[in-house]
Amino acid sequence: MDYEVKCEMGASVGIGGLIIGTTMLVVFSMVVASIDAKVDTSLQTIDSATEALPVFTIDDATLWEGAVVDVLIGSGGSGYINGTLVSSTGNGGFTGTFTVNGAGAITVVAITSHGNYSSAPTIVIQGQTPTSSATFVVSIGNFIHSNVTNTGSYISPLREIWLFSDGANPTNLGTVYSGTNNPHWYSGETLHIQWAESGTLPVSRFTLSAKGVSMASRLA
């Protein structure tokens, strides 16, 4: 009888020790997991604190209310060679280029200077005598010109930069900037932004925002 009692007591003590040991392992695992989570959070905080933010200036910002924003080809004509487009009305400063197909018909128009007019100008081709004349449909509208300079060390992808007029009409810079094929804004680089802003007049303020950093300038 005494032997049986001792065996039962020994077994009980062994099971109790196993339960306590298992419980301690569970607690230890929870503590380790908590420490790991805190370490990860701390590392993320450190990385966030040391990561460079964009620093930039808006050197100038001008609104042209009568800029030529689009030139559509009404009729391509025939007998042309690749050349330039100008305005025959007003002194707004529009210029463009065009390319032709094998028949000398104008197929592509590119604006090189949008100009600024009180009404849509007449676009013509000078110095050529075609077989049949081309015609164009001209649209004018708001156009913002701005020079902006990256004065910090952060290299900003153009897709991270947003343009706003009076806090509205968000437009991604990567969709409108055509000054280079490189999709980044490097330290010390000045970009000339030409934005055909689609909002209604009056527009008085131009804002540039990158990675949570924003800067605004009144439009001249």
Secondary structure, 3 states (H helix, E strand, C coil): CHHHHHHHHHHHHHHHHHHHHHHHHHHHHHHHHHHHHHHHHHHHHHHHHHCCCCCEEEEEEEEEEEEEEEEEEEECCECCCCEEEEECCCCCCCEEEEEECCCCCEEEEEEEECCCCCCCCCEECCCCCCCECCEEEEEEEEEEEEEEEECCCCCEEHHHEEEEECCEEEEEHHHHCCCCCCCEECCCCEEEEEECCCCCCCCCEEEEEECCEEEEEECC
